[in-house]
Amino acid sequence: MKVNKTYLKGKSVFIVSLLVIGIVILTVYLTGINYNRSLSSNIYLSLGIIATTLFLFMTYGLYKGIGLFDNFPKYRNFKSGDFLASSGTVPDLPSVDAGDGIGDLILTGLLWLVISILFIVLLLVLEAIIWFSILVILTMLYWIFFKALKLVLSRSTKTKGKIGVSVVYSLTYTAMYMGWIYAIVFLTEIIK
């Protein structure tokens, strides 16, 4: 007799996880203003709540035998080097007035050209950095909230109906997945 396994959609787990993290951080920050907690205290409190939620979710999933289904879109159509928007418009730059002579006119034109080129290059670099940062953050979040949870919940066939084993697995994986974030926060406090 084959036991039916319950599957959660990875995209739904990812969205719910982001909402929970956002609400926790916002709530801790807003209540921290009233209690005059430091920023590091707010971070530790937020991480503690998120770690507890992660631990409870993994324990429940392992105990009940829940798995994750990958329904994320595939990002294979990404074109590297396509950083400019396709609108074709260039922003208006301020005018520079230097004087009435021909030398001042040439100097103003050259200055406008150099500033325009510099501005466009800086915008391209900034846009590339922002898109790269967003891509890295989304990749990290995808790995943490889907691949890592899928790895943990793949053990649910061994732990289904066994609360002790589920708690041990959940505690171990929660310590691994949240420990590095605690370490980063702790090291930044020491470095200050």
C-alpha positions in Angstrom: 0.0 0.0 0.0 1.5 3.3 -1.1 1.1 6.3 1.2 0.1 9.5 -0.5 2.6 12.3 0.1 1.4 15.9 0.5 3.3 18.4 -1.6 3.5 22.2 -1.2 4.2 24.4 -4.2 7.7 26.0 -3.9 6.5 29.3 -5.3 3.8 29.6 -2.6 6.3 28.7 0.1 8.7 31.3 -1.2 6.0 34.1 -1.3 4.7 33.2 2.1 8.2 33.1 3.5 9.0 36.6 2.1 5.7 38.0 3.6 6.5 36.5 7.0 10.0 37.8 7.0 8.8 41.3 6.0 6.0 41.4 8.6 8.4 40.1 11.4 11.1 42.7 10.6 8.6 45.5 10.3 6.8 44.5 13.5 10.1 44.1 15.5 11.4 47.5 14.1 8.1 49.3 14.9 7.9 47.9 18.4 11.7 48.5 18.9 11.0 52.3 18.5 8.7 52.2 21.4 11.0 50.2 23.7 14.2 52.0 22.5 16.0 48.8 21.4 19.2 49.1 19.4 19.3 48.0 15.8 21.4 44.9 16.6 18.8 43.9 19.3 16.1 44.3 16.7 18.0 42.2 14.2 18.6 39.4 16.8 15.0 39.5 17.8 13.9 39.3 14.1 16.3 36.4 13.4 15.1 34.6 16.5 11.4 34.8 15.4 12.3 33.8 11.9 14.5 30.9 13.1 11.6 29.7 15.4 9.1 29.9 12.5 11.5 28.0 10.3 12.1 25.3 13.0 8.4 24.9 13.5 7.6 24.7 9.8 10.4 22.1 9.2 9.3 20.0 12.2 5.7 20.0 11.1 6.7 19.2 7.5 9.0 16.4 8.6 6.5 14.9 11.0 3.6 15.0 8.5 5.7 13.8 5.6 5.3 17.0 3.4 7.4 17.5 0.3 8.0 20.5 -2.0 7.1 20.8 -5.6 9.3 23.0 -7.9 7.0 25.3 -9.8 9.4 28.2 -10.2 9.8 29.7 -13.6 13.0 28.8 -15.5 15.3 31.8 -16.0 17.1 30.6 -19.1 16.0 33.5 -21.4 18.3 36.0 -19.5 20.5 37.9 -21.9 23.8 39.1 -20.5 24.9 42.5 -21.5 21.3 43.8 -22.0 21.4 46.5 -19.4 19.7 49.4 -21.1 16.0 49.8 -21.2 14.5 49.7 -24.7 12.8 53.1 -24.4 15.5 54.8 -26.4 15.3 58.0 -24.4 18.2 59.9 -22.8 17.5 62.1 -19.7 17.7 65.8 -20.0 21.0 67.3 -18.7 21.3 70.8 -17.2 22.8 73.5 -19.3 26.1 75.1 -18.5 26.6 78.8 -19.3 30.3 80.0 -19.4 30.2 83.3 -21.3 29.8 84.9 -24.7 33.1 84.2 -26.5 33.9 81.4 -29.0 36.3 79.8 -26.5 33.6 79.7 -23.8 31.2 78.2 -26.3 33.7 75.4 -27.2 34.5 74.8 -23.5 30.8 74.6 -22.6 30.2 72.1 -25.4 33.2 69.9 -24.4 32.2 70.1 -20.7 28.6 69.1 -21.7 29.9 66.2 -23.8 32.2 64.9 -21.0 29.5 65.2 -18.3 27.0 63.5 -20.5 29.3 60.6 -21.3 30.3 60.3 -17.6 26.6 60.4 -16.6 25.7 57.7 -19.0 28.6 55.5 -18.0 27.7 56.0 -14.3 24.1 55.1 -15.0 25.1 52.0 -16.9 27.4 50.9 -14.0 24.8 51.7 -11.4 22.1 49.8 -13.3 24.4 46.8 -13.8 25.2 46.7 -10.1 21.6 47.0 -9.1 20.4 44.2 -11.4 23.3 42.0 -10.4 22.5 42.6 -6.7 18.9 41.8 -7.2 19.8 38.7 -9.1 22.2 37.6 -6.3 19.6 38.3 -3.6 16.8 36.4 -5.4 19.2 33.5 -6.0 20.1 33.4 -2.4 16.5 33.6 -1.3 15.5 30.9 -3.8 18.2 28.6 -2.5 17.3 29.2 1.2 13.6 29.0 0.8 13.2 26.3 -1.8 16.3 24.2 -2.4 17.2 24.1 1.3 13.7 23.3 2.4 13.3 20.7 -0.3 16.5 19.1 0.9 15.2 19.0 4.5 11.7 17.8 3.5 13.2 15.1 1.3 13.9 13.3 4.6 10.2 13.3 5.5 9.8 9.7 4.3 12.2 8.7 7.2 10.6 11.0 9.8 6.9 10.8 9.1 5.1 10.2 12.3 8.3 10.4 14.4 8.3 13.6 16.4 11.7 13.1 18.0 13.6 12.5 14.8 11.7 15.4 13.2 12.7 17.8 16.0 16.4 16.7 15.8 16.5 17.2 12.0 14.7 20.5 12.2 17.0 21.8 15.0 20.1 20.8 13.1 19.0 22.4 9.8 17.7 25.5 11.6 21.1 26.0 13.3 22.9 25.6 10.0 20.6 27.8 7.9 20.3 30.6 10.5 23.7 30.3 12.2 25.6 32.0 9.4 23.3 35.0 9.6 23.8 35.3 13.3 27.6 35.0 12.7 27.5 37.8 10.2 25.6 40.1 12.6 27.8 39.2 15.5 31.0 39.9 13.4 29.7 43.3 12.2 29.1 44.3 15.9 32.7 43.2 16.8 34.2 45.1 13.8 32.4 48.3 14.8 
